[in-house]
C-alpha cells in the first residue's frame, strides 16, 4: 500500500522530482512493485557500509534504509551483550537449530518500542498473501531475530571449536553442529529429536516472554493507607500491600487491562481500548505460574480460580522490589515500580554543608589570609530528615527495610545501614578545608558521588561561596567589565579583558587556572595583561614568573612582551651556555 493520487504513487519526499504530480486527495492504494531478493549477507554488508559509503552525490538513501541500519545496531548490541540462547524447534515438518534472541531486558524493550514508533511508514507498506500488514514491533522482532541467528552461526563457524568431533545418540551433537553452519535443518522429527525438542523447551520455559508478542503480564504494587500524621515520625505498617495483576500492551505500555476484567471475558479474545488480547485467561494463568517460581507469595493467589492479586507484608514487598522484580523483568514480565523506589532521597545518604569562616573571600596577597577558610559539616539524612546517632539507632531497631514518614515511603537497604555505621566510625563530621579543597568538593560532588558507600544527596553552600563559584566558573559583570591595565601597550578586546581578569581572580584566591582559547585569539597578550595588572597593584611583581614554551616560540614570546608590556623585564634561560646551579 502506497500513498497515491490519480497520477500514481507519490514519490519519496527526499527524492527531487521535476514531473507534474497531482497532490489532491491522497489515499492508500495497492501497487505491485518489482524488486530484487538480496541474500541476507549482502543486506548486512550494505547496512554496515552506509556510514562510510563513498557514493555519488546524486545518490540519496531512503529513510527506510537508514532505519534498518539503526535496527541492525540493536541486533549487534544484543549479540555484544550475549542476549541470545541456542534453541531447537519444529518448522515445516523439519527440526531446525536456531539462535533465539532474548528481548526481555528493560533497556532493550525500551529501545525496541522507540524504534517501532520511529519506523517510516514505507517499511510497513508490503502486505502478505492474506492482505495483512505486520505491526512495527513484529517487523523489528523478525529482522533482529534473523540477524542475530545469521551472525551467531556465521561467527560460530569461523571461531575455533571442536563441535565437529562430537558424537552421541540423543541428537545433541547434531543440534550443536547445526548451530554453527549456514543450513539450520537437522532432519525429520524422529522420536529422538522430538524428545530433545521437548527437553530444550522445558529448559527455556522461563526465558519465554510472559504473555504473547502482543502483550505481557504486569505487576503493580499498591501501598497501604498512609499512617495518621499524629503518630511517631517513623511508621512501619505490618501489611496491607497489594500486588495487582494486569495485561500490558507491548506496543503501548500505557494500556493496562486489570486481571478482574480478564476473568470476566467469555471469549478467547479480549478487545480493550482498541487492542486485541488473544487467549488472555490462559496466558495470564500460565504467566502467574512461572512468576510464582520466582516470587513464592504469588502462589497463594493461585488457590483462587480467578486470581487478581496478592496481599503482601512489608518485608515481602521489599523482597519483591529488591530481588524478584529484576528477575521477573528478565523473564519477560513488566513491573510497574512505585516512583519512590528509585528516588535518591528515599535512601540513606549524606548532606554536606560548606560555610566560609571569613566575611570576605580570601586574598593570598594579604598576609593574614587563613590557610583553611572553609568549615565543613556532614549530616546523615533519610527522606530530608537529619539523623542523629540516636535517631539512626532507633531507625535500625525497627528492623524493617521499608518505613513511612509523613506519608512518604523510604527504604533501608542492609548495605546502606552498614555503610552508615562505617561512616560514623571513620569520618570526622566537622572540620576545615582550604579554599582549593572546598571548591573542588563543591564542584565535584553530586548524586553519583559516594563516601564510604553512601551517596551525597546535596552540598549546601553558604556565605560568599556561591557568588565566588559563579564568578570562577561562568563569570560575572565585574570580570566582564574589568578595565585593561594602564601599562599595556595596545587595546584589548572585551573577551581578552575578561580572560585577563579571570586569571587574576584565580591567582588571588590561590587557585590554578588554564586559559584554553583557540589559537590566534590572544592568549599571550591576556597573560601579559595579567602580569601588568599585578605589577600595577603591588608596585612590582612579588616573584619571577616562569614561562615554559617550545624553543621555536622563544623569540615570539620575547617580542610580544617587549611590544605589549615593555615595563616587564625578560630573561631567556636557554642554550648550552645558560647559567646553572648557583650561577643561575
N, C-alpha and C positions, 0 to 999 in steps of 0.2 A: 504494500500500500504506500503510495507516494502522494504528497500534496499536488493537486493538479487543477488546471483550468481547461477551457475549451481548446487552448493551443497545445496542451500536453502537460507532462510533468514539469514542475517548477525546477529550475536549476539550483544547484547548491548556492547558498548566499555568498560563499567565499569565491565562487567562480566568476571571473569577469565575463560578461557576455554583451554582444552588440546586436543581437537579433530582437525583433519585436515579440513581446510576451504579454499576454492578457493576464493581469493580476486580479481581475474581478472574481468574486465568489470562489475562492479556493476550497477544494474538498479532497478527501482521501479517495483515491481510485486505484484499483488493482492494475498492475502492469507486469509484463513478462520481461525480465532483464537478463540478457545473456552475460554470463560470467565465466571465469576460469577457475577450476578447482585446483588449489595450490597445495602441495604437500605441507603438513604442519611444520616440518623442519624449516621450510622456506619461509613460512609465515613468521616463525620466531626470529629468523635471521633478519627479515625486513623490519620487524618492530624494534629489534635491538639496535638496528643501524640508523634509525630515523634521526637521532640526535647528532650523529657525526656524518650524515649523508652530504656528499659534495654534489648536490643536484643542480640542474639548470634553474635559473631564476624564475622561469615561467611555470615551473612545476609547483603546484600547491597541494599540500597534504590535507585530506579531508578531516573534519572533526572526528569522524568515526575511527579513522586510522590512528590518530593521536590518542583517542580514548582507549583503544585496545592496547596501546603501549602502556598506559597507566595501569590497566588491568594486569598486564604481564608483570609489571613491577610488584604487584600484590602477590602473584604466584611465586616470584623469586624470593620475596620476603618469607612466605610460608615455607619454602624449601630451606632458606637460611636458618629459620627457627626450628626446623625439623617437625613441622606440624603436619605430618603425613604418616600413615601406617600401611603395612602390606595387608592386602585382603585377597580373598578368593570368592568368586561368585559364578552363578549360572547365568549365561547370556545366550539367547537363541539356541538352546539345547546344547551348548558347549560350556565347559568350565574354563574360566579365564583368571589369570593372575593380574591383579591391578594394585596400583598405589593409590590409596584413598586419602583425600585431603580432609583435615580436621579444621573446620571453620569456626569452632565454638569459643575461642578466647574473646573476651570483651573488646580488645583493641582491634582484632581482625574483623569482628562483626560490625564495629563502628565504621571501619574503612569500607567494608562491603556495602553498607547502606548508603554511605556518602557517594560511592561510585554509582550505585543504582540511581540515585537522584540526579547525578550529573550525566547520565548516559544520553548521548544525542539521539533524537527520535529515529534517525535513519538506521540506527543499529537494530531497531525492532521492526523494521519495515517488512521483513520477509515473513510470510505465513507458511505454516506446514500444510500437509495434504488435506487436513480437515478444516483449513481456513482459520486456524487459531494462531495467535502470536504469543510466544513465551513472555513471561514477565522479565523485567530488567534483572532481578535477583537470580532468576533461573538461568538467564544467558551468561551472567558473570560466573555463577557456580559451574556451569558446563565448561566454559573456557578455561577457568583456573584449574578445575579438576583434570581436564585433558592435558594442560600444560605441565602440571605437577607430575602426572603419570608418565608423560613422554620424557621429561627431563630426568626424572628419577631413574627410569630404566636405561636411558641413554648414558647418563653418567655412571650408573652402576655397571654397565657393560664395559666401560673404559677403565674403571677402577680395578686395582689388583685384588683378586679374591680367589678362593678355592671352591666356589659353588659347583663348578663343573665336575668336581670329583665326588660329589655327594651321591649316595645310592641308598635307598631304603624302599620298603614295600608299602608304606602307608600314604604315599603321594606327596609327602613334604618336600622331597628332593626335586620332584617335577615342578612343584609350586615355586620353590626358591629359584630354580633355573629360569622359569618363565618370567620372573620379576626383573631379570637383567638382560632380556633380549627384546628386540623390536616387536616380535609377534607374541601377544599375551595368551593365546589359546594353549591350554594344556591338553585337552582332549574331550571326548564324550563323557558324560557323567555316569561312570560306573559306581558300584557300591562303595568302593574305597574312596573315591573323590567326593561322593555325596557326604560321607562321614566326616571328611576333612572340612568341607564347606560348613557343616553344622558346628563342628568344634571351633572354627575360626569365628563364626557368628556369635557363639556364646562368649568367646574371649573378648570380642569387640562390642558387646552389647552396651556397656557403659560409655563407649565412645560415640555411639549414635546420637544424633540430635534428639532431645526430648521434644516430642510433638511431631511436626512434619516440616516439609520445606516451606509451608505457608505460615506456620505459627509455632510457638514454643510454649512450654509450661513455665509460668511465672509465679514467684513467691513475693509477697509483700507483708511487711511487719506493721501491725497496728499496736501502739503502746497503750498501757492502761491509763485511766484518767489522771490528770496531774494532781499532786498532793496539795492539800489546803495550805494557803500561804502562811498560816499562823503556826505551822509545825516547825521542827528543827530545820537548820539550814540544809542538811543532807538527808535525803529521803530514799529509802530502799523498799519499794513495794515487793511483796512476796511473789506476786504473779500478775495475772491479768493481761499478759501479752497475747496477741492473736496473730498467727501466721496464716494468711489467707492465700487461697489458690486461684489462679487465673489462667486463661489462654491469652497469649500476647502475639499480635501480628509481627511477622518478621520484617515486612516492608514498611509498616508504620507503627513503631513501638508505643505510640500514644494510645493505640486501640487495645483495650483490655476487656476481656469477657469474663465475668465472675464465674466461679465453679458452680454456684447455685443456678445460674442461667443455663450452664451446660447440662446439668442433670434434668432440667425441665423440658429440654427438647425431646421430641418423639421421633425425629428423623435422623438419618445417618449424616446429614449435612446441616450445619448451623449457619444461618446468614445473620450477621451482626454488623451494624454500622457500615453496610455496603460491602463487607468482605465475607468470603466463603471459608468455613472451617469444616473440613471433611473428617468424619469419624471422631468427633470431639470427645465423646464419653470414653471410647476405647483408648484413645491416645492419652487422655488425662489420667485414667486409672493406670495405664502402663507406665507413664512417666512418674507418678507418685510411688509406684512400686520400686522403680530404680532409685528415686530420691531417698526412700526410706533406708536403703542400704548405705547411703552416705550420711544421713541425719536421722538417727533412730526414732526420735519423738514423732516423726511423721507417721510411723507405723500405727500409732494409737488411733489416728483418724481413719485408717483403712478398715477398722472394725465397723464403720458405718457404710451403708450401701451407697450413699451419695456424699462423700467427704468434701467439705468446702474449706476446711482449715483445721488448725490445731492450737490449743491453748498451751502456752509455754511459761515456765518460770523465768525469772530474771537471769539466772545462771545459764539456763538453756538458750536464752536469747543471745547471750554473749558468745556461747559456743557456736551458735548458728552463724552469727556475723563474723566471728574471728576464724573459725575453722571450716565450717560446712559451706558457707556461701562461695568461697573461691573454688572449692571442689565441684559444687553444683554448676557454677558457670562454665568450668572446663568440660563438664559433661553435657553442655548444651542447654541448661536451664537458664532462665532470666531471673535476676534478682533485683528487686526494687529496694535499694538501701535507704534507710532513714537519712535525711540530709545532715543530721548532726554527726553521723558515724565518721565521716571523713573530715570534719572540721578540725583545724589545728587547735582552736580554743577549747575543744571538748576533751582534750587530753592534758595530762600534767605537762607543764612547761616552765620556762624561765622568763622573767621580765628584768631588764637591765636599766637602771637609772644612771645617767651621766650628768653631773652638775659641776660647773666651774666653781673654784674656790676664790676667784678674784673677780672684782666688779667689772673689769675690762679685759679683753683678750691680751695675752702676754706679748711682750716685745723683747726679743733676745738682745736688742740694743741697750736695754735698761739693765743695770747691774742687779736690781732687786727682783728680776724675773724668777719665779719659783720653777723648780725642775719638774714638779708633778702638780699642775694646776687643775686637774680633773678628778673629782671624787666620784667613785662608783659604788653602787649598791645593787646586789642581786635579790630577787624575790622569786619564791616558788609559787606558781599560780595554777589554778584549775577553774575554768569557766569564768575568768575575770576576777576570781576571789584570791587574795593573797593568803597563803597558808603559813602559819607559824609552825614551829616544830611540833607543838602540842596539837594543833589542828590537823596536821598531817598524820600523826599517830592515831588520832581519833578516827580519821577517814579510813585508814588502813584497817583498823579494828572492826569496821563494819563488815569486812570480809565479803564485799560484793564488787564484782567487776564493773557494774553499772550503777550509778547513783543519779538522783534527780535533785536539781537545785532551782527553785523558783520556776518550776515547770519545764526546765531545760535538762536534757539528758547528757550526762558526762560519763567518760569511760576511764577506768583504772586498769591499764594493762600491767601484768605482772612485771615485765621487763622495765617499765617506766617507774614502778614503785622501787625496784632495785636501783635504778639509775638515780632516783631522788635520794635514796639512802647514801649512795656513793657521793653525791654532790654535797650533802650535809657534812660528810666526813672529810672530804678532800679540799674543799674550796673555802676561801675567806669571803664572807658575804659583803664586807665593806673594805675600802682601801682607796688609794690614789694612783693616778696614772699620769704619764707625760702627755703633752698635747698631741704628739705624733701618735702615740698608742691609742689615745682616746678617739682621735679622728679615724684611725684605721678600724677600730671597733664599730664606731657609729656608721661607717660606710659599708663595712663588710658583713655585719650581722644581719640576717634576715630569717625567714621562716625555714630555710634549708640548713641553717647553722645549728649544730648540736654541741652541747657542752656536757661531757660525761654521759652521753646518750640521751639527753633531754633537749627538745627543740627550744630555740629562743623565739618566744611569741612576739616580743616587741622590745624596742630600745627607745626609752624616753629621754629626750634631751632637754636640758634646762639652761637658763641664763643666756649668755651670748653664743652658745654653741650653734643653735640653728641658723642665725644670720651669718656666722662665720663659715659654716659648712656651705651655705648657699653662695657666699662670696668666693670661696675657693673652688667650687665646682662649676657653677653656671654664671658667676659674676654678679655684680650689682651696678647701680648708676655711678657710684663713686669711682669704681675701677674704669668703667666705660668713658667717663668724662675726665679722667686724670690728665693733667697737662703734661707736656713733654718737658724734660729737664732743661734748664736755661743754658747749660753748657753744650748742648747738642747742636752741631753744625748741620742744619738741614731741617726739613719738616716731615714729621711722622704722619702716616695715615692713621685714621681713627682706630683700626684694629691693631696697629703697631703700638699706639699709646696704651691700649688696653693690655696687650701682651707684656709690655714692659712693667706696667703697674701690677699685673698678675704675678710676675716673677718677684717683684719687690714684696708683695703681700706674703707670699710663701716664705721668703727669706726672713722677714721679721717675725714670723711665727715659728721659726726654727724647723721649717719643713723643706724637703727637696721638691723639685718640680722639673718636668720635661716639657719644653716648648716644641711641639711637633707640627708646626706649619709646613705646608708643601714647599718644595724647592722654588726659590725665586720670590718668596713673599716677605723676605727681610728679617729672617731670624737673627742674623748678625747684628743689624742695627738696633733691634729690640734689646739684645744682650748688652750692647754698648750703652744704650739709653738707661738701662737698669743700673749699670755701674756708675754712670754720671749722676744719677739721682742720689745714690748712696754717697757719692763724693760731695754733693751739694749739701745734703742733710747733716753730714758728720764733719765737714771741713776737709776730710781726706778719707780714703778707704782704710778700714781698720787693719787689713792684711792684704798680701798679694793675692791675686786671682789667678788660678791655674787654668789655662785654656789648652786642651789637648785636641790636635787636629792632624789630618794627613799631611805629609810633607809637601804635597802639591798645593796645599792651601795656606802654607805659612806666609808667603808674600801677600796673598789676598787679604788675610786677616790683618796683617800689619798695615796695609794701605787703608783698609776700612776703618781701623781705629784712628789712624792719623787724619783721615778725612772727616769722620763724624765726631770724634772725641779727642781733639788734639791735646787737651789737658791731661789725658791719661798717659802714663809712662809705659813703654813697651820694652820687654826684654825677651829676645828669642833664644831659647835654650835648645840648640840643635847643632849637629855635626860632630866629627871625631875630636875636635879641639875644644868642645864645650867644657865649662868648669865642672869639676866633680868634688864630691865629699866636702871637706871644709872650705875649699876654694869657692864652691858653689854657694 
